[in-house]
Every structure is written in C-alpha cells, then in structure tokens.
Amino acid sequence: MDDDEKNPARKVIADYAQERFRYFRTAEGTVYAQRKGHPVARPIRSQGTTGSHRQELMVGLFKDGIGVFNGTAMKEALDLIEALALTEQVQPIHIRVAPGFDGATWLDLGRTDGQSVRIHPTGWDIAIPDPREVCWRRTQLTGELPMPAKDTNGKGIDLLFRLCNFATAETECLAMAWLIGCLEPSVPVPAPFLTGPQGAGKSTGGRMLIRIIEGMSSDLRRAPKDEDNLIAAVAAGWVTALDNLSHMTPDLSDAMCCIVTGAESVKRALFTDGDVFRARYRRPLLLTGIDVGVIRPDLAERLLPLRLERPKVRRTEAELWAEYAEALPIVLGSLLDLTVKVRAATAETPTDLRMADFAHLCAQLDAATGLGALPAYRAGLDDLNDDVIEGDLLAQTVLQYAAGMQAGAQERMTSAEWLHRLTGLYSGEDCRPLPKGWPTTGKVLSDRLKRLQPTLAARGLIVDWGRTREARYIELSDPVGAPEPQQEAAF
C-alpha cells in the first residue's frame, strides 16, 4: 500500500478547500483564498489576528464533521494549493476602495456579510460585489462603516462641518474635495495638514474626517520612528493619519511624498536567499500639528493646508462623539451623493499644478456646486510656498538677488560663480558667518536650486540649467520682475 492510501489526509483537505474556496495570486506573487460567493480574501500563508485561511479551513473541516487534521497534513495540502494557484490568472487585491466594471467604484463597508457600496455614473447602491470583480483584503485597521443613508439632501455635509472647527468656508470645501478623492482609487490626493492654535480641535477634526472612510474604530497615530514601520502601517489600511507632528525629518518628508503619489518597497523575502517581497502603496494621508518647522518644497506641493479655529463653546467628548456616531450614516450618504454629482460634472484640467488629478477634482466640485475649491487650493499652495521660502535662507537670498534684476533680464553663470555671488550677498559688508546648511560647493548649490525650482517659479523667477563648450551653467531669468522678498530681516 503506497503512502497516499496510508495517509489521504492532505488530499481530503485539498479537495475540501478547492470545492469551497477560489484561489488566485496577485501581481506580487502572493496567493489568496476567497470563499466562493464572498468578496473577502485572505492570504493562505497569513497568521494574522484577523483570521488566517489555515484557521478557516480547520474550523470548516471540524464543523462539517470531516475531522481534525494534524499540522503536517494541513501544510502539505496548502503547499499543493499554493503551487496550483501560481498557475492561475493574476487578480488584484484591494483595501477599502477598489475600481469596478463599467466605470464603477466600490467602497468596502467592512461588514461580515460582504455588503459594499457601488458608486456608478448614475448613483450608488448597496450590493455584494462579484468576487471576480472585487476582492477585499481586511486587516486589523479595517473598521466597519454604518449603512449610508439615502436621500439626505446634503444634510450630512452641514452636520459634519457643524461638528468640526474649520476656520473658513474655503477650508470646508477643500476638506470635502479630499474626502471625495479618498473614494477614487486611481486619483492621488494631497495630504491634508490640519493646523491651528492650541485647543482648536485638530486631532478631533482629523478623527472625524478619517472615520467617514475608515469607521469609528480608526484613530490617529504617532509617526513611526523608521520608514519600514511607516510603510507597514500604510499598507495595512487605506487612510493613514499621523497626529501632533512637531518636526519633520528629511527621511519622513521623503516617505510622505512617496505615500501620497505612490511607490514600491522591495525587501528580501523571509527565509529565502534570493527571492524578494514587493509592496506597492499609494494611500491618502492626513497630518495634524501646530507647526512642523521647515517644509521641503517637494512635500509642500503634496500638502493641503486646512486651518481650524478654537471653538467658542466647549463640549464633552462623550456628547460630541455620540452626536457624530448618530450623524455618520447621514454624513456618509451625503458624501456618496456629492461624489456621484461631482464625477458627472465636466471641467478642464489645470495644467500648471503638480497634483493635476486633485486639481481637476476641485474643478469638477466647483462646476457641480460653485464652492470655489480650485481657487482655495491655489491659495493654499501659495501659502505653503511662502512657508518654504521663509524657512530657507538660500531661497530668500536668491529672491533678494532677483529683486535687483530688470524685468526680462537673464543672468548666466557657473554654479561656483553663483555660489560666490550669493554668498557675498548674504554676508554683506559685515561678513556675517554663514548659517548651518549653507551650500559649500557649486554642486550642492545646484542641487538645492533644483529642489527650490518650483517654489521660485511660483514667485516668477525661472531657474534653468545648460552648458556651453566651456562649462555648465545655471541661468536665472525674471520675465515679469520678481517680487521683493517678504522677510529681508531674516538675513
């Protein structure tokens, strides 16, 4: 008698599993198991606290009276299933939001029955998605959302802003544009930065915004100390909210840029020598804080400043959150109604802004409601450019130099010559000592100017690079006359 006849347990498990589950792989090579007729999928190798496929099989085999099997038989069966699944077609896996067929978008409500919201060109409805259209991945960060209310007539928007402390109507419409962008999986959205004086309710406002998308169990968290932990937290949820930021290191700033516009992390796979694990991520990000210090130019273009003010009347936490929980179904229903209306609106895409998709969404919101989101977005970017300039002495020095140029003038020098000219302008006749971080070589100056190029262009100063037969050069041109720097005293 051969081994298979002596020990058929692995075949019993494999037959049971393939009869009740559909197995597929993602583009990264991870194999998932999806109960037939249900949209939620689990990685077959997961040992997470949200329930692994191994546990799912063990419970099913026991409840159906087939038996309890040892770990060896289960491992051999899963090895076979994984090998067979690697030959199947690739299917993507999604957390919280996903693209569907015929231009639709799905929102996972986090319910055990799999019911989700389908947002389509003519409206939205509640349905269980076809498993071959949408596969949901759930983690500890996937909270349950209430059933959204129908026919709200926009009441939920007013309820939300009555609970938040946004300073202006422009801030409110930008917050609404961001929420609509969170429901579109293919649109990168800038990160709202909730700021304001102490006691303005920045953390509370941040929680209210993210819980519309992630449910009442979601919360703000501290920024992780290293990039690996930040990426792990980002990949496990849809909206990532970092609270009470007071300082932003260059590494954290670069990581946030990648989160907003998308990137891929590649690491060596565990227990292997040559294989790798790929993690692709692009997620909505939300930040709160009074002041984060100097903002780097590339991050400034990916931020959405939302200012709050101190409330005139204070309320208890219990009273505030009880009212919010009661209003959440209406808020979510109103957001879905507005999303359908905005997506149906036609508007031209602004071509001068880096986050062009979000700018187009703001233009659609204006076309649908007349709120003025796009002008508010431009004004917010102008304020962030001012913040970048006020925190960078080199930018201030370059603008001070450009203020002495004639309109339409162009000046071309090597990077070393520019460094000598700008250093002399900063030091002046008093020969002040150079500040920490001032460029020490022409190469460093050139690199710094490349980072500042969009910020200086917003002030009307064009920086360009080229070369002649003799040497490379940097060219400053002032086609309309650069404005006077706002804080010359900072020198």
C-alpha positions as semicolon CSV with decimal commas, in nm:
position;residue;x (nm);y (nm);z (nm)
1;M;0,000;0,000;0,000
2;D;0,154;0,333;-0,105
3;D;0,184;0,644;0,111
4;D;-0,122;0,815;-0,039
5;E;-0,350;0,527;0,058
6;K;-0,200;0,515;0,406
7;N;-0,232;0,891;0,464
8;P;-0,501;1,051;0,247
9;A;-0,549;1,347;0,483
10;R;-0,374;1,602;0,260
11;K;-0,597;1,501;-0,034
12;V;-0,910;1,526;0,180
13;I;-0,810;1,878;0,287
14;A;-0,716;1,985;-0,067
15;D;-1,042;1,855;-0,216
16;Y;-1,246;2,022;0,059
17;A;-1,062;2,352;0,010
18;Q;-1,091;2,362;-0,369
19;E;-1,461;2,281;-0,350
20;R;-1,540;2,575;-0,122
21;F;-1,272;2,833;-0,199
22;R;-1,131;3,010;-0,502
23;Y;-0,754;3,052;-0,508
24;F;-0,566;3,318;-0,707
25;R;-0,243;3,515;-0,700
26;T;-0,164;3,884;-0,712
27;A;0,094;4,056;-0,930
28;E;0,335;4,039;-0,635
29;G;0,300;3,659;-0,627
30;T;0,101;3,630;-0,302
31;V;-0,164;3,356;-0,313
32;Y;-0,507;3,439;-0,169
33;A;-0,807;3,225;-0,075
34;Q;-1,158;3,356;-0,129
35;R;-1,470;3,174;-0,011
36;K;-1,691;3,121;-0,317
37;G;-1,959;3,387;-0,336
38;H;-1,791;3,614;-0,080
39;P;-1,571;3,916;-0,172
40;V;-1,324;3,895;0,120
41;A;-0,994;3,713;0,055
42;R;-0,716;3,604;0,290
43;P;-0,353;3,522;0,209
44;I;-0,309;3,149;0,260
45;R;0,019;3,200;0,447
46;S;-0,116;3,464;0,684
47;Q;-0,107;3,403;1,058
48;G;-0,268;3,735;1,141
49;T;-0,512;3,806;1,421
50;T;-0,787;3,887;1,169
51;G;-0,813;3,516;1,090
52;S;-0,591;3,311;0,862
53;H;-0,701;3,079;0,584
54;R;-0,546;2,790;0,775
55;Q;-0,779;2,862;1,067
56;E;-1,070;2,898;0,826
57;L;-1,003;2,550;0,686
58;M;-0,958;2,392;1,028
59;V;-1,291;2,531;1,154
60;G;-1,474;2,431;0,835
61;L;-1,342;2,076;0,840
62;F;-1,439;2,038;1,206
63;K;-1,789;2,189;1,178
64;D;-1,870;1,987;0,865
65;G;-1,783;1,668;1,052
66;I;-1,488;1,573;0,831
67;G;-1,237;1,569;1,115
68;V;-0,942;1,733;1,285
69;F;-0,614;1,706;1,097
70;N;-0,256;1,743;1,212
71;G;-0,027;2,023;1,107
72;T;0,171;1,814;0,859
73;A;-0,134;1,723;0,654
74;M;-0,254;2,084;0,654
75;K;0,087;2,213;0,547
76;E;0,117;1,961;0,262
77;A;-0,234;2,046;0,139
78;L;-0,166;2,420;0,146
79;D;0,167;2,371;-0,032
80;L;-0,014;2,191;-0,314
81;I;-0,289;2,454;-0,330
82;E;-0,033;2,735;-0,341
83;A;0,158;2,566;-0,623
84;L;-0,161;2,520;-0,825
85;A;-0,269;2,883;-0,764
86;L;0,058;3,017;-0,904
87;T;-0,058;2,896;-1,247
88;E;-0,391;3,086;-1,222
89;Q;-0,461;3,430;-1,363
90;V;-0,344;3,735;-1,171
91;Q;-0,608;3,935;-0,984
92;P;-0,552;4,249;-0,774
93;I;-0,650;4,275;-0,408
94;H;-0,787;4,596;-0,257
95;I;-0,829;4,759;0,083
96;R;-1,138;4,975;0,141
97;V;-1,180;5,118;-0,213
98;A;-1,150;4,947;-0,550
99;P;-1,223;5,008;-0,918
100;G;-1,506;4,802;-1,064
101;F;-1,657;4,722;-1,401
102;D;-1,815;4,986;-1,629
103;G;-1,655;5,283;-1,456
104;A;-1,787;5,195;-1,110
105;T;-1,603;5,229;-0,779
106;W;-1,655;5,013;-0,472
107;L;-1,633;5,108;-0,104
108;D;-1,590;4,826;0,147
109;L;-1,820;4,874;0,447
110;G;-1,618;4,621;0,647
111;R;-1,924;4,402;0,716
112;T;-1,905;4,028;0,769
113;D;-2,172;3,970;0,504
114;G;-1,956;4,142;0,240
115;Q;-2,208;4,415;0,153
116;S;-2,035;4,713;-0,005
117;V;-2,121;5,041;-0,175
118;R;-2,109;5,052;-0,553
119;I;-2,064;5,407;-0,685
120;H;-2,157;5,420;-1,053
121;P;-2,215;5,704;-1,303
122;T;-2,589;5,730;-1,226
123;G;-2,585;5,686;-0,847
124;W;-2,483;5,445;-0,574
125;D;-2,631;5,134;-0,418
126;I;-2,553;4,858;-0,169
127;A;-2,453;4,518;-0,309
128;I;-2,219;4,225;-0,263
129;P;-1,955;4,255;-0,536
130;D;-1,882;3,972;-0,773
131;P;-1,566;3,806;-0,637
132;R;-1,408;3,824;-0,982
133;E;-1,474;4,199;-0,997
134;V;-1,352;4,299;-0,649
135;C;-1,151;4,113;-0,386
136;W;-1,133;4,280;-0,046
137;R;-0,835;4,243;0,185
138;R;-0,906;4,316;0,550
139;T;-0,667;4,377;0,837
140;Q;-0,682;4,496;1,197
141;L;-0,715;4,851;1,059
142;T;-1,029;4,774;0,855
143;G;-1,317;4,908;1,064
144;E;-1,687;4,865;0,994
145;L;-1,883;5,152;0,843
146;P;-2,257;5,207;0,902
147;M;-2,507;5,166;0,624
148;P;-2,513;5,504;0,446
149;A;-2,843;5,689;0,447
150;K;-3,030;5,752;0,124
151;D;-3,195;6,078;0,015
152;T;-3,009;6,301;0,261
153;N;-3,040;6,619;0,050
154;G;-2,689;6,715;0,157
155;K;-2,777;6,737;0,529
156;G;-2,476;6,527;0,624
157;I;-2,230;6,788;0,495
158;D;-2,379;7,054;0,720
159;L;-2,381;6,813;1,016
160;L;-2,012;6,735;0,966
161;F;-1,898;7,096;0,945
162;R;-2,110;7,189;1,245
163;L;-1,905;6,941;1,448
164;C;-1,567;7,048;1,308
165;N;-1,395;7,381;1,372
166;F;-1,280;7,474;1,022
167;A;-1,187;7,841;1,006
168;T;-1,335;7,933;0,666
169;A;-1,577;7,810;0,402
170;E;-1,277;7,761;0,168
171;T;-1,125;7,520;0,418
172;E;-1,452;7,327;0,435
173;C;-1,476;7,283;0,059
174;L;-1,113;7,163;0,043
175;A;-1,188;6,906;0,314
176;M;-1,488;6,789;0,113
177;A;-1,277;6,762;-0,205
178;W;-1,024;6,547;-0,015
179;L;-1,298;6,313;0,112
180;I;-1,430;6,270;-0,242
181;G;-1,075;6,197;-0,360
182;C;-1,042;5,926;-0,094
183;L;-1,326;5,737;-0,267
184;E;-1,138;5,729;-0,600
185;P;-0,867;5,460;-0,601
186;S;-0,691;5,594;-0,911
187;V;-0,656;5,959;-0,801
188;P;-0,359;6,062;-0,580
189;V;-0,477;6,325;-0,332
190;P;-0,264;6,571;-0,134
191;A;-0,229;6,517;0,240
192;P;-0,447;6,748;0,450
193;F;-0,244;6,923;0,718
194;L;-0,482;7,028;0,996
195;T;-0,325;7,321;1,175
196;G;-0,434;7,593;1,412
197;P;-0,378;7,722;1,766
198;Q;-0,380;7,501;2,072
199;G;-0,730;7,388;2,157
200;A;-0,861;7,422;1,800
201;G;-0,964;7,056;1,787
202;K;-0,712;6,945;1,526
203;S;-0,696;6,586;1,650
204;T;-1,073;6,567;1,688
205;G;-1,125;6,710;1,339
206;G;-0,874;6,462;1,195
207;R;-1,055;6,171;1,361
208;M;-1,388;6,288;1,223
209;L;-1,253;6,306;0,869
210;I;-1,087;5,964;0,865
211;R;-1,377;5,788;1,039
212;I;-1,604;5,878;0,750
213;I;-1,388;5,649;0,536
214;E;-1,244;5,403;0,790
215;G;-1,517;5,366;1,051
216;M;-1,546;5,452;1,420
217;S;-1,266;5,214;1,524
218;S;-1,000;5,410;1,331
219;D;-0,781;5,663;1,507
220;L;-0,482;5,892;1,472
221;R;-0,137;5,757;1,549
222;R;0,211;5,883;1,615
223;A;0,459;5,889;1,327
224;P;0,670;5,569;1,330
225;K;1,040;5,610;1,401
226;D;1,154;5,437;1,082
227;E;1,036;5,401;0,726
228;D;0,974;5,024;0,744
229;N;0,717;5,061;1,022
230;L;0,554;5,352;0,842
231;I;0,519;5,150;0,521
232;A;0,377;4,852;0,712
233;A;0,113;5,072;0,875
234;V;0,030;5,242;0,546
235;A;-0,005;4,915;0,354
236;A;-0,244;4,768;0,614
237;G;-0,510;5,039;0,578
238;W;-0,648;5,295;0,338
239;V;-0,623;5,633;0,514
240;T;-0,317;5,691;0,732
241;A;-0,345;5,972;0,989
242;L;-0,042;6,099;1,182
243;D;-0,113;6,316;1,486
244;N;0,065;6,606;1,655
245;L;0,364;6,638;1,426
246;S;0,614;6,891;1,558
247;H;0,920;6,809;1,347
248;M;0,966;6,651;1,008
249;T;1,296;6,484;0,926
250;P;1,411;6,466;0,562
251;D;1,355;6,089;0,562
252;L;0,998;6,123;0,692
253;S;0,930;6,402;0,442
254;D;1,051;6,184;0,152
255;A;0,846;5,888;0,279
256;M;0,533;6,102;0,290
257;C;0,591;6,216;-0,067
258;C;0,609;5,851;-0,174
259;I;0,291;5,764;0,018
260;V;0,091;6,041;-0,149
261;T;0,199;5,982;-0,509
262;G;0,285;5,610;-0,488
263;A;0,598;5,398;-0,466
264;E;0,714;5,041;-0,428
265;S;0,913;4,883;-0,146
266;V;1,128;4,579;-0,223
267;K;1,275;4,367;0,057
268;R;1,427;4,024;0,081
269;A;1,161;3,763;0,141
270;L;1,186;3,589;0,476
271;F;1,361;3,252;0,487
272;T;1,498;3,292;0,134
273;D;1,836;3,382;-0,013
274;G;1,748;3,533;-0,349
275;D;1,371;3,599;-0,355
276;V;1,218;3,939;-0,278
277;F;0,892;4,071;-0,138
278;R;0,729;4,364;-0,320
279;A;0,487;4,607;-0,158
280;R;0,323;4,875;-0,370
281;Y;0,142;5,153;-0,193
282;R;-0,030;5,484;-0,260
283;R;-0,261;5,596;0,014
284;P;-0,448;5,905;0,135
285;L;-0,253;6,066;0,418
286;L;-0,369;6,309;0,689
287;L;-0,150;6,512;0,926
288;T;-0,220;6,728;1,229
289;G;0,004;6,968;1,420
290;I;0,060;7,329;1,518
291;D;0,387;7,367;1,330
292;V;0,625;7,115;1,172
293;G;0,911;7,356;1,116
294;V;1,075;7,383;0,775
295;I;0,876;7,218;0,496
296;R;1,068;7,081;0,200
297;P;0,947;7,204;-0,141
298;D;0,855;6,860;-0,278
299;L;0,632;6,786;0,023
300;A;0,476;7,134;0,012
301;E;0,334;7,055;-0,333
302;R;0,167;6,747;-0,186
303;L;0,005;6,913;0,117
304;L;-0,344;7,055;0,162
305;P;-0,345;7,311;0,447
306;L;-0,670;7,308;0,650
307;R;-0,682;7,566;0,926
308;L;-0,903;7,527;1,233
309;E;-1,002;7,779;1,498
310;R;-1,077;7,748;1,867
311;P;-1,446;7,677;1,934
312;K;-1,640;7,938;2,127
313;V;-1,838;7,674;2,318
314;R;-1,672;7,360;2,455
315;R;-1,847;7,022;2,463
316;T;-1,768;6,695;2,637
317;E;-1,605;6,413;2,440
318;A;-1,896;6,179;2,515
319;E;-2,155;6,428;2,387
320;L;-1,953;6,516;2,077
321;W;-1,885;6,159;1,966
322;A;-2,238;6,042;2,041
323;E;-2,368;6,311;1,805
324;Y;-2,104;6,221;1,547
325;A;-2,189;5,848;1,557
326;E;-2,556;5,930;1,509
327;A;-2,479;6,160;1,216
328;L;-2,224;5,932;1,045
329;P;-2,473;5,736;0,826
330;I;-2,616;6,067;0,702
331;V;-2,269;6,215;0,650
332;L;-2,158;5,910;0,450
333;G;-2,478;5,913;0,243
334;S;-2,436;6,284;0,163
335;L;-2,070;6,227;0,069
336;L;-2,170;5,949;-0,171
337;D;-2,443;6,166;-0,326
338;L;-2,197;6,451;-0,375
339;T;-1,935;6,213;-0,519
340;V;-2,177;6,096;-0,788
341;K;-2,267;6,456;-0,869
342;V;-1,903;6,568;-0,888
343;R;-1,795;6,277;-1,109
344;A;-2,072;6,361;-1,355
345;A;-1,954;6,724;-1,385
346;T;-1,722;6,827;-1,667
347;A;-1,433;7,065;-1,614
348;E;-1,096;7,144;-1,767
349;T;-0,787;7,004;-1,601
350;P;-0,548;7,275;-1,469
351;T;-0,211;7,212;-1,630
352;D;0,003;7,428;-1,402
353;L;-0,040;7,233;-1,077
354;R;0,161;6,925;-0,981
355;M;-0,134;6,732;-0,830
356;A;-0,330;6,768;-1,154
357;D;-0,579;6,490;-1,074
358;F;-0,682;6,654;-0,748
359;A;-0,691;6,997;-0,915
360;H;-0,927;6,852;-1,175
361;L;-1,142;6,708;-0,898
362;C;-1,158;7,055;-0,738
363;A;-1,262;7,200;-1,073
364;Q;-1,535;6,935;-1,102
365;L;-1,653;7,018;-0,750
366;D;-1,673;7,385;-0,845
367;A;-1,866;7,301;-1,162
368;A;-2,111;7,090;-0,962
369;T;-2,157;7,317;-0,660
370;G;-1,989;7,654;-0,725
371;L;-1,796;7,634;-0,397
372;G;-1,460;7,768;-0,523
373;A;-1,243;7,472;-0,426
374;L;-0,985;7,527;-0,701
375;P;-0,908;7,892;-0,609
376;A;-0,885;7,782;-0,244
377;Y;-0,643;7,506;-0,341
378;R;-0,425;7,753;-0,532
379;A;-0,428;7,995;-0,238
380;G;-0,324;7,714;-0,003
381;L;-0,030;7,624;-0,227
382;D;0,077;7,988;-0,235
383;D;0,080;7,994;0,145
384;L;0,289;7,676;0,153
385;N;0,535;7,830;-0,095
386;D;0,569;8,125;0,142
387;D;0,638;7,881;0,427
388;V;0,911;7,711;0,223
389;I;1,075;8,045;0,140
390;E;1,054;8,172;0,497
391;G;1,231;7,858;0,615
392;D;1,509;7,859;0,354
393;L;1,778;8,129;0,364
394;L;1,906;8,032;0,022
395;A;1,563;8,089;-0,134
396;Q;1,538;8,426;0,037
397;T;1,886;8,524;-0,086
398;V;1,808;8,421;-0,445
399;L;1,486;8,625;-0,439
400;Q;1,672;8,921;-0,292
401;Y;1,921;8,899;-0,578
402;A;1,639;8,867;-0,834
403;A;1,471;9,179;-0,694
404;G;1,762;9,379;-0,833
405;M;1,727;9,232;-1,182
406;Q;1,539;9,414;-1,454
407;A;1,218;9,264;-1,588
408;G;1,301;9,024;-1,868
409;A;1,667;9,004;-1,769
410;Q;1,866;8,679;-1,778
411;E;2,186;8,609;-1,593
412;R;2,401;8,303;-1,663
413;M;2,695;8,186;-1,452
414;T;2,858;7,864;-1,343
415;S;2,742;7,712;-1,014
416;A;3,070;7,817;-0,847
417;E;3,023;8,176;-0,965
418;W;2,664;8,180;-0,840
419;L;2,779;8,043;-0,505
420;H;3,037;8,322;-0,474
421;R;2,782;8,589;-0,575
422;L;2,505;8,469;-0,342
423;T;2,743;8,410;-0,050
424;G;2,871;8,766;-0,085
425;L;2,514;8,897;-0,096
426;Y;2,426;8,708;0,220
427;S;2,744;8,802;0,410
428;G;2,737;9,166;0,303
429;E;2,993;9,417;0,418
430;D;2,970;9,286;0,775
431;C;3,098;8,943;0,661
432;R;2,840;8,760;0,870
433;P;2,918;8,392;0,934
434;L;2,737;8,152;0,703
435;P;2,449;7,963;0,861
436;K;2,443;7,588;0,908
437;G;2,329;7,419;0,588
438;W;2,453;7,692;0,353
439;P;2,589;7,540;0,027
440;T;2,962;7,480;0,044
441;T;3,025;7,386;-0,321
442;G;2,876;7,469;-0,657
443;K;2,734;7,116;-0,686
444;V;2,550;7,148;-0,355
445;L;2,412;7,486;-0,465
446;S;2,290;7,339;-0,793
447;D;2,114;7,052;-0,614
448;R;1,947;7,290;-0,368
449;L;1,824;7,511;-0,651
450;K;1,674;7,208;-0,825
451;R;1,465;7,142;-0,514
452;L;1,366;7,509;-0,494
453;Q;1,291;7,545;-0,865
454;P;0,907;7,506;-0,842
455;T;0,892;7,734;-0,536
456;L;1,095;8,007;-0,706
457;A;0,890;7,967;-1,026
458;A;0,575;8,038;-0,823
459;R;0,737;8,375;-0,737
460;G;0,810;8,445;-1,104
461;L;1,178;8,351;-1,102
462;I;1,283;8,087;-1,355
463;V;1,589;7,872;-1,283
464;D;1,733;7,666;-1,569
465;W;2,044;7,461;-1,642
466;G;2,254;7,417;-1,955
467;R;2,607;7,400;-2,084
468;T;2,839;7,564;-2,330
469;R;3,156;7,418;-2,476
470;E;3,347;7,555;-2,181
471;A;3,133;7,463;-1,882
472;R;2,791;7,401;-1,740
473;Y;2,587;7,699;-1,625
474;I;2,283;7,798;-1,419
475;E;2,055;8,065;-1,563
476;L;1,822;8,292;-1,367
477;S;1,557;8,475;-1,566
478;D;1,297;8,719;-1,442
479;P;1,040;8,755;-1,721
480;V;0,797;8,974;-1,524
481;G;1,009;9,104;-1,240
482;A;1,042;8,902;-0,923
483;P;0,863;9,046;-0,618
484;E;1,054;9,184;-0,326
485;P;1,133;8,916;-0,067
486;Q;0,888;8,940;0,221
487;Q;1,138;8,894;0,505
488;E;1,469;9,056;0,428
489;A;1,525;9,090;0,802
490;A;1,573;8,711;0,813
491;F;1,917;8,763;0,663
